[in-house]
């Protein structure tokens, strides 16, 4: 139970970080300051979104193993 709970917390934090990276990307791209930095923030947001889904799937697998 403990490990699946840790994975859920980690996935939630990765999702929150992804949203913040996306917001920073939108601000940089729309603001017109430096669009190349906006693209970098967009890539970071996508990477953190992938990490979040990875940890979410691990928590699902651990819950299924504990139920068996």
C-alpha positions as semicolon CSV with decimal commas, in nm:
position;residue;x (nm);y (nm);z (nm)
1;X;0,000;0,000;0,000
2;X;0,280;0,237;0,087
3;X;0,454;0,204;-0,248
4;X;0,137;0,265;-0,452
5;X;0,060;0,572;-0,242
6;X;0,410;0,709;-0,306
7;X;0,362;0,657;-0,679
8;X;0,029;0,842;-0,670
9;X;0,185;1,139;-0,491
10;X;0,476;1,141;-0,735
11;X;0,248;1,127;-1,037
12;X;0,037;1,413;-0,901
13;X;0,345;1,627;-0,847
14;X;0,470;1,551;-1,198
15;X;0,131;1,652;-1,340
16;X;0,136;1,980;-1,146
17;X;0,489;2,052;-1,266
18;X;0,382;1,979;-1,625
19;X;0,098;2,229;-1,598
20;X;0,336;2,492;-1,463
21;X;0,583;2,427;-1,744
22;X;0,301;2,461;-1,997
23;X;0,194;2,791;-1,842
24;X;0,551;2,921;-1,862
25;X;0,566;2,812;-2,226
26;X;0,243;2,992;-2,310
27;X;0,364;3,308;-2,139
28;X;0,696;3,301;-2,326
29;X;0,542;3,220;-2,665
30;X;0,249;3,462;-2,648
31;X;0,446;3,734;-2,470
32;X;0,691;3,742;-2,758
33;X;0,997;3,776;-2,537
34;X;1,182;3,470;-2,653
35;X;0,985;3,203;-2,837
36;X;1,272;2,953;-2,841
37;X;1,270;2,945;-2,459
38;X;0,896;2,890;-2,479
39;X;0,952;2,583;-2,693
40;X;1,203;2,451;-2,437
41;X;0,947;2,496;-2,157
42;X;0,692;2,318;-2,375
43;X;0,928;2,021;-2,413
44;X;0,988;2,011;-2,038
45;X;0,614;2,012;-1,979
46;X;0,569;1,720;-2,217
47;X;0,848;1,526;-2,049
48;X;0,696;1,579;-1,705
49;X;0,356;1,475;-1,839
50;X;0,513;1,148;-1,957
51;X;0,679;1,096;-1,618
52;X;0,347;1,154;-1,446
53;X;0,171;0,894;-1,658
54;X;0,456;0,649;-1,598
55;X;0,427;0,680;-1,221
56;X;0,046;0,667;-1,242
57;X;0,065;0,337;-1,431
58;X;0,311;0,201;-1,173
59;X;0,067;0,286;-0,894
60;X;-0,211;0,105;-1,081
61;X;0,009;-0,202;-1,122
62;X;0,100;-0,204;-0,753
63;X;-0,266;-0,175;-0,650
64;X;-0,357;-0,467;-0,878
65;X;-0,074;-0,679;-0,734
66;X;-0,185;-0,604;-0,376
67;X;-0,544;-0,704;-0,453
68;X;-0,439;-1,050;-0,576
